[in-house]
Amino acid sequence: MRSDEELPDLMVGGDLLTGHPPADRPRRHGRVTLTVAAAAIGLALVGSFVLRQQRATDPVAPRQVSARETPAEAPSTLAWLSALVARDGTSVTVYAGTSAECEELVQPQAAVVEQDGTRVVIAVKARTGRASDCTTSGSVNPLVVPLPEPLGDRVLRDAATAVPPPTYFERDLPGLSSDKRWSPHPGQWASTDDGWFQGYNGPGGSHLLAAARPTAEASRPATVATLTIGAHKGVITGGAEGSWTLWWAAGEVTYSLRLTPAEGSTFSLKQFKREMGRLNWN
């Protein structure tokens, strides 16, 4: 065996692992650096390829479209139910709604779209949407339409159907809006296929219901008495145990006023006639 004196001075004069002289150390360090750099680049390229492959196979999430980017549905021309002409004839209230379950009209608007010496055509435009309260869906919207000139004897027509819906006239009703004893009840009015209705609260807790419907569709109980009111001759139905109703016709429309006393009270026929006579029929 060789003695320690015969072994190369590996710790001082040469490389501990290879035995190369110190002069070779910089060149090896360069080779190691290049090898590590090449490996790092290779790993980066492989990782980028794997990431691209993963993104290519991932499902694409739907893009969230803001309300500003969503095109608004164009309003449609809808049929309206009936019309109430103002007492002076310079405006018309048309009643429009939707019969679809749990739907309501969104921003309905009405306007005159055509007129001549015999007719005035009114169009109602609106979008439909889900009702905020399904128990009130199908409700009717009153839309006031100013007329360029008084309606006179011209006929109102619906732009959607080209036919004249039922038309009622305030001039054929008593002037209840100017009578301080009666105040319209905001929740007691309607316009349906059966006609137009408006409720009023009166003195002593009594209640008055004004109504109008096409004469061809009107039916009434047996006549109890008659009463002339303004230019109309009316008939009376009902009885003291419940309510009295006054009926009269104007053109193709039948109008009525039903007077109901306060709970626990009654009206005699004479009292009912007196109350009807106190209304403004001009």
Secondary structure by P-SEA (a helix, b strand, c coil): cccccccccccccccccccccccaaaaaaaaaaaaaaaaaaaaaaaaaaaaaaaaaaccccccccccccccccccccccccbbbbcccccbbbbbbbbccccccccbbbbbbccccccbbbbbbbbbbccccccccccbbbbbbbbbccccccbbbbbcccccccbbbbcccccccccccccccccccccccccbbbbbbbbccbbbbbbbccccccccccccccccccccbbbbbbbcccbbbbbbbbcccbbbbbbbbccccccccaaaaaaaaaacccc
